[in-house]
Amino acid sequence: MKEGMFPRFAQFICVFICLPLIGCDPTTRSDKDKKKDSPASRNPAESTQQGTSNESTAASGGPSWSCETEHDFGDVWAGITLRHPFKFQNVGDETLNILEAKARCACSVAENYTKKVEPGKSGVIPFRLITANKSGPVNEYLDIRTNDPNRPIMKLVMMGTVKTVCNVEVITDTRLDQPGISQEEIDKIKRSRGSFSKISGKDKLHRVIRLTNTSGAPLSLAMQPIRPPNSRFAASLKEVEPGQIFELTIDGTPPFPPGYSNASVVFKTNIPDQPNYGVALSAYVAPRIEIIPKKIVADNTSKNIKNRTIRITNNGTTPLKVTSVSVSDPNYKVRLKPPDTAQPKETIVIGVVLPEGDYRPPPWGEVIRIATTDAEKPLIELNVLPHLRRPPTKRPLDVPLKFHPGEMP
């Protein structure tokens, strides 16, 4: 018996009572049978079918939620974005609050979920799963945190199998021959597909990627012109074993501009369900003064961490010092941290503590200002915003921008 759960008999009675309310089939089946008969298996393009499992807590005082917890999407090709609305109901006698919907990785998102549900009412947590970099069996989940005293945390699971045209492995790269490279770094490069990560603008890139057929039938790949045509990358394809193993050679010619250089290699295939297959290429050249993150987001849809960190890295040769830090909201705490031997000497670290409680910035955002000794970048400003992808609105005239000093070492 899991900690915090009712005895099995009481749980069974609760589920039996709640099932008519949420439209679930109480029949128990094995995972194999569920996958075989799941609606998504019959129609992979449909990604919003009913879930395969329900869990509930007893309505014995306070909020109590009953929810489907699993959705089997069957077999799909990589690249599809899957969406499924997990439905839940408050079977308790007080307001149910969804406090947090935390994804395990960036491929999973809880979109615009219901945050408050009155007794007897229903809500929904839409789960979006991006399969672009997935292959084989997939089991991704959201951790849902609520004020239900008996079930404060619940996992909502999207599971199934993601099919791919090819297995991709880097077999040759200039960095693999560097002396002193660790096994961890070697494994990371082999898994990096077409991503060259952080490079110098003067680096000449060379990589060979092995493409092994996983489609289940003899494979034909016809390479199309690289996109965009003015890319710094060039590519060529060789068939090593007919219909099964191919080698894709990637070369990158400097100079690479600051920021990201992106391109893609696209192949026409003989697979009717997957006529196009691609390998994305990318390389990143850090600017002279690199600021991570570019902005701070406190959107309440993911874990609203109060302690944030800003890192400023000087990739140039001119020394840079921070002379002051300040913020437009006096409830923030900003602090320039003393030099840390665990950080590169070129990196400056600034700590930010957001206001307490269920804080959300105003739509126009707040501003963190960092003054430096750099002639080209004497002021660095970061926005603190309530949304990841929405730009800040215009600041109202009755809320003037005023800065409050932070802490210096």
WOGIBEL-V62758 format. One record per backbone hydrogen bond with DSSP energy under -0.5 kcal/mol. CO is the residue of the C=O (numbers start at 0). NH is the residue of the N-H. E is the energy in kcal/mol with one decimal. If there is no record, write none. Layout:
BEGIN
CO:NH:E, CO:NH:E
END
This chain:
BEGIN
1:4:-1.8, 6:10:-2.4, 7:11:-2.4, 8:12:-2.3, 9:13:-2.2, 10:14:-2.7, 11:15:-2.6, 12:16:-2.0, 13:17:-2.5, 14:18:-2.2, 15:19:-0.5, 17:20:-0.9, 17:21:-1.2, 18:21:-0.8, 18:22:-1.1, 18:23:-1.3, 23:25:-0.6, 29:33:-2.6, 30:34:-2.3, 31:35:-2.1, 32:36:-2.3, 33:37:-0.9, 37:40:-0.8, 37:41:-1.3, 38:42:-1.7, 42:45:-1.9, 44:46:-0.6, 52:68:-1.9, 52:69:-0.8, 54:66:-3.7, 57:59:-1.8, 61:92:-1.7, 63:90:-2.6, 63:91:-0.8, 64:56:-0.7, 65:88:-2.4, 66:54:-3.5, 68:156:-3.0, 69:51:-2.9, 69:52:-0.9, 70:72:-0.7, 70:158:-2.5, 71:39:-0.5, 73:75:-0.5, 73:160:-2.9, 75:162:-3.6, 76:79:-1.4, 79:81:-0.7, 79:130:-1.5, 81:128:-3.0, 83:85:-0.8, 83:126:-3.0, 84:86:-0.7, 85:124:-2.7, 86:67:-1.6, 87:122:-2.7, 88:65:-2.7, 88:90:-0.9, 89:119:-3.0, 94:96:-0.5, 95:116:-2.4, 96:98:-0.9, 96:146:-1.2, 99:144:-2.6, 100:102:-0.5, 101:142:-3.2, 104:107:-1.7, 106:129:-2.5, 108:110:-0.7, 108:127:-2.9, 109:111:-0.6, 110:125:-0.8, 114:97:-2.7, 116:95:-3.1, 117:120:-2.2, 120:89:-2.4, 122:87:-2.1, 123:113:-2.3, 124:85:-2.2, 125:110:-2.4, 125:127:-0.5, 126:83:-2.2, 127:108:-2.2, 128:81:-2.9, 128:130:-0.5, 130:133:-2.0, 135:161:-2.6, 137:159:-1.8, 139:157:-3.1, 140:103:-1.5, 141:143:-0.7, 141:155:-2.3, 142:101:-2.8, 142:144:-0.6, 143:153:-2.3, 144:98:-2.1, 144:99:-1.5, 146:148:-0.6, 151:145:-3.1, 153:143:-3.4, 154:156:-0.5, 155:141:-2.1, 156:70:-1.9, 157:139:-2.4, 158:72:-2.6, 159:137:-3.1, 160:75:-2.3, 160:162:-0.6, 161:135:-2.7, 162:77:-2.8, 164:213:-2.6, 164:214:-0.8, 166:211:-2.6, 168:170:-0.5, 168:209:-3.4, 171:207:-2.3, 172:175:-1.4, 172:176:-0.5, 173:176:-0.8, 174:177:-1.3, 177:180:-1.3, 181:185:-2.1, 182:186:-2.6, 183:187:-2.0, 184:188:-2.2, 185:189:-2.3, 186:190:-1.4, 188:191:-1.2, 189:169:-2.0, 191:194:-2.9, 193:195:-0.6, 193:281:-2.0, 196:283:-3.1, 198:285:-0.6, 199:202:-1.8, 200:254:-0.6, 200:255:-2.2, 202:204:-0.6, 204:251:-2.2, 205:173:-1.2, 206:249:-3.4, 207:170:-2.5, 207:171:-1.6, 208:210:-0.5, 208:247:-3.1, 209:168:-1.8, 209:211:-0.6, 210:212:-0.5, 210:245:-2.5, 211:166:-3.0, 219:269:-0.6, 220:222:-0.6, 221:267:-2.6, 226:263:-2.5, 227:230:-1.6, 231:252:-2.6, 233:250:-2.5, 235:248:-2.8, 237:239:-0.7, 237:246:-3.0, 240:243:-2.8, 240:244:-1.9, 242:218:-2.1, 243:212:-3.4, 244:239:-1.8, 244:240:-2.0, 245:210:-3.0, 246:237:-2.3, 246:248:-0.6, 247:208:-3.0, 247:249:-0.5, 248:235:-1.7, 249:206:-2.4, 250:233:-2.3, 251:204:-2.1, 251:253:-0.5, 258:284:-2.7, 259:261:-0.5, 260:282:-1.5, 262:280:-3.3, 263:226:-2.2, 263:265:-0.5, 264:278:-2.5, 265:223:-3.1, 266:276:-2.2, 267:221:-2.2, 269:271:-0.7, 270:273:-1.1, 274:268:-2.7, 276:266:-3.5, 278:264:-2.5, 280:262:-2.2, 281:195:-3.1, 282:260:-2.8, 283:198:-3.1, 283:285:-0.6, 284:258:-3.6, 287:289:-0.6, 287:314:-3.2, 287:315:-0.7, 289:291:-0.5, 289:312:-2.9, 291:310:-3.1, 295:384:-2.8, 297:360:-0.5, 302:304:-1.9, 305:307:-0.7, 305:353:-2.6, 307:351:-2.7, 309:349:-2.8, 310:291:-2.5, 310:312:-0.5, 311:347:-3.2, 312:289:-2.8, 312:314:-0.9, 320:322:-0.5, 320:372:-1.8, 323:370:-2.4, 324:405:-3.3, 325:368:-2.6, 326:403:-2.8, 327:329:-0.5, 328:331:-1.9, 332:352:-2.7, 333:406:-3.0, 334:336:-0.6, 334:350:-2.8, 338:340:-0.5, 339:342:-1.7, 343:346:-2.3, 345:313:-2.1, 347:311:-2.9, 348:336:-2.3, 349:309:-2.8, 350:334:-2.3, 351:307:-3.5, 351:353:-0.5, 352:332:-1.9, 356:358:-2.3, 361:364:-1.8, 362:392:-1.6, 365:383:-2.8, 366:327:-2.1, 366:368:-0.5, 367:381:-2.4, 368:325:-2.3, 369:379:-2.8, 370:322:-2.5, 370:323:-1.2, 377:371:-2.9, 379:369:-2.9, 381:367:-2.7, 382:295:-2.5, 382:384:-0.6, 383:365:-2.0, 384:297:-2.4, 395:398:-1.5, 399:401:-0.7, 403:326:-2.0, 406:335:-2.7
END
